[in-house]
Structures are given as C-alpha cells and as structure tokens.
Amino acid sequence: MDEYVGLPREHPESYHSFMYTHLFSHIDILPQNVHLPNPFATDLAEGCAQYEAEIEKVGGIHLFLAGVGGDGHIAFNEPGSSLTSRTRVKTLAHDTVAANARFFGGDLAKVPKIALTVGVGTVMDAGEVVVIAIGASKARAVRDGVEGGVSHLCTFSALQMHPRAVVVVDEDATAELRVKTVKVCVPPR
C-alpha cells in the first residue's frame, strides 16, 4: 500500500523487504503477480499513475488489509489528505516519522520523509477493507475514526462510508470509545 522513497528495496525497513520477508516468501505467488509501488521510478508521479492503472487492470483491490496510525491515518494518508486521493507521493508528518523511528534505531534522521502511498479513494474502491488497531496508542484513532465525523483530518474515518469495512481491535484500542457496545465475546473452542 505504500513505500518509502529513497530506501533501497533490500533495506529491512522497506515495505518491499517487509512484504517478501513476512508474506510473499511464505505463499505460492508468482513474482509477476506481486505489484508494489515503485519508489525508484524516474518520474514518481507517473509511477503512481501506473500503479493505479495496474490496480484497475486486475479488476481492483479485492481485500485491502491495513493498520491505522495513532493520528488516524491509513496507509500514508496523513491528516489533511484528500478523501478522494489516489496513489501519489506524500510528505510524511513529523508524528509519523517519529513513530517510525523505532524501526530505525530511534534515529529520526534515518527515517525517510517522503513516501508513495495509495490514496484514500484507492482504499475506498476496494471490495472489502479490514483495518487492525492494537494497543492503547491507537485508542484515539479508533474513537475518531469510528465515532467521529468523516474528516480529512482522520483519513481512517472515511471507512464509515465503505459498505464492507471491518475494524479489528483489541480491548486497549477501544479505551476511548464513548459507546461501549463493541465487545464481542467468542466462546472458547
């Protein structure tokens, strides 16, 4: 769904590397069926347009699986992003850079400041969307995204308008919800 600009594909914190390490190397998928944003395109805007075209060519995204940032961003659609945005180049907010510094030895200077990201409109076009939010650090984002109004300041909130969106949370991530009817009890097997 996104990728840092300027980080080599082999870097352990590139999303290319992450996807191969944690998913693609464990499933039966042909390399030609893997489509990731290209942060090395000569023209990044054109590369983003090509990525959107690839999505359309295969019939769209059937299942979009994502997490949510503590400030309510989905993919790298930082607060203030258009809810109709498409895949594009995005400057990362300081909060996102600071949150991601943990993956770069705590060094803010090592975190890329520019990324490619699918847009909110791209996510909204997916057949189904599943967002996972774990921990108290996501509680405000869950509250704003689920109970707040739809707003470009919490791009996650756009999913309120999606006909097939599911938010999966742990109890800590529900701590700031005003409506306390979210607990689903699953009986033990």
SULZIZI-V547145 format. One record per residue. N is the residue number from 0. RES is the residue in three letters. D_LAST is the distance of its C-alpha to the last C-alpha in Angstrom with 2 decimals. Layout:
N;RES;D_LAST + N;RES;D_LAST
This chain:
0;MET;34.83 + 1;ASP;37.38 + 2;GLU;39.44 + 3;TYR;41.88 + 4;VAL;45.54 + 5;GLY;47.45 + 6;LEU;44.64 + 7;PRO;44.90 + 8;ARG;42.10 + 9;GLU;41.59 + 10;HIS;41.16 + 11;PRO;37.68 + 12;GLU;37.32 + 13;SER;38.39 + 14;TYR;35.68 + 15;HIS;36.96 + 16;SER;36.21 + 17;PHE;32.82 + 18;MET;31.73 + 19;TYR;33.01 + 20;THR;31.50 + 21;HIS;27.99 + 22;LEU;27.64 + 23;PHE;30.56 + 24;SER;31.01 + 25;HIS;27.42 + 26;ILE;27.54 + 27;ASP;29.98 + 28;ILE;32.34 + 29;LEU;36.09 + 30;PRO;38.07 + 31;GLN;39.97 + 32;ASN;36.77 + 33;VAL;36.19 + 34;HIS;37.93 + 35;LEU;38.30 + 36;PRO;40.91 + 37;ASN;44.08 + 38;PRO;45.42 + 39;PHE;48.34 + 40;ALA;49.90 + 41;THR;53.60 + 42;ASP;53.17 + 43;LEU;49.82 + 44;ALA;50.20 + 45;GLU;50.89 + 46;GLY;47.92 + 47;CYS;45.68 + 48;ALA;47.25 + 49;GLN;46.61 + 50;TYR;42.92 + 51;GLU;42.70 + 52;ALA;44.57 + 53;GLU;42.13 + 54;ILE;39.21 + 55;GLU;41.19 + 56;LYS;42.22 + 57;VAL;38.66 + 58;GLY;37.88 + 59;GLY;36.46 + 60;ILE;33.25 + 61;HIS;30.29 + 62;LEU;27.59 + 63;PHE;28.75 + 64;LEU;26.32 + 65;ALA;27.77 + 66;GLY;27.64 + 67;VAL;29.95 + 68;GLY;32.73 + 69;GLY;33.24 + 70;ASP;36.17 + 71;GLY;34.26 + 72;HIS;35.45 + 73;ILE;33.55 + 74;ALA;34.66 + 75;PHE;38.05 + 76;ASN;39.08 + 77;GLU;40.38 + 78;PRO;41.28 + 79;GLY;44.26 + 80;SER;43.22 + 81;SER;44.02 + 82;LEU;41.19 + 83;THR;42.87 + 84;SER;43.28 + 85;ARG;42.81 + 86;THR;42.35 + 87;ARG;44.99 + 88;VAL;46.27 + 89;LYS;45.13 + 90;THR;46.39 + 91;LEU;43.57 + 92;ALA;43.66 + 93;HIS;44.40 + 94;ASP;41.03 + 95;THR;39.24 + 96;VAL;41.54 + 97;ALA;40.96 + 98;ALA;37.16 + 99;ASN;37.33 + 100;ALA;39.82 + 101;ARG;36.99 + 102;PHE;36.62 + 103;PHE;40.37 + 104;GLY;40.84 + 105;GLY;41.32 + 106;ASP;44.55 + 107;LEU;45.09 + 108;ALA;47.99 + 109;LYS;45.81 + 110;VAL;43.48 + 111;PRO;44.79 + 112;LYS;45.99 + 113;ILE;45.97 + 114;ALA;43.14 + 115;LEU;42.54 + 116;THR;39.83 + 117;VAL;38.66 + 118;GLY;39.79 + 119;VAL;37.99 + 120;GLY;39.45 + 121;THR;38.01 + 122;VAL;34.50 + 123;MET;35.09 + 124;ASP;36.09 + 125;ALA;32.72 + 126;GLY;30.76 + 127;GLU;27.58 + 128;VAL;27.20 + 129;VAL;24.21 + 130;VAL;25.19 + 131;ILE;23.19 + 132;ALA;24.47 + 133;ILE;23.31 + 134;GLY;25.11 + 135;ALA;27.75 + 136;SER;30.41 + 137;LYS;29.05 + 138;ALA;28.93 + 139;ARG;32.45 + 140;ALA;31.89 + 141;VAL;28.79 + 142;ARG;30.83 + 143;ASP;33.87 + 144;GLY;32.11 + 145;VAL;29.94 + 146;GLU;32.16 + 147;GLY;35.56 + 148;GLY;37.97 + 149;VAL;38.03 + 150;SER;40.29 + 151;HIS;41.59 + 152;LEU;41.20 + 153;CYS;37.38 + 154;THR;36.91 + 155;PHE;33.13 + 156;SER;34.09 + 157;ALA;35.38 + 158;LEU;31.85 + 159;GLN;32.12 + 160;MET;34.34 + 161;HIS;32.08 + 162;PRO;30.68 + 163;ARG;27.45 + 164;ALA;26.60 + 165;VAL;23.28 + 166;VAL;23.18 + 167;VAL;20.11 + 168;VAL;20.65 + 169;ASP;19.40 + 170;GLU;20.44 + 171;ASP;23.69 + 172;ALA;24.80 + 173;THR;24.73 + 174;ALA;27.05 + 175;GLU;30.12 + 176;LEU;28.86 + 177;ARG;31.01 + 178;VAL;28.71 + 179;LYS;25.65 + 180;THR;23.49 + 181;VAL;21.43 + 182;LYS;18.29 + 183;VAL;15.23 + 184;CYS;12.25 + 185;VAL;8.87 + 186;PRO;6.44 + 187;PRO;3.78 + 188;ARG;0.00
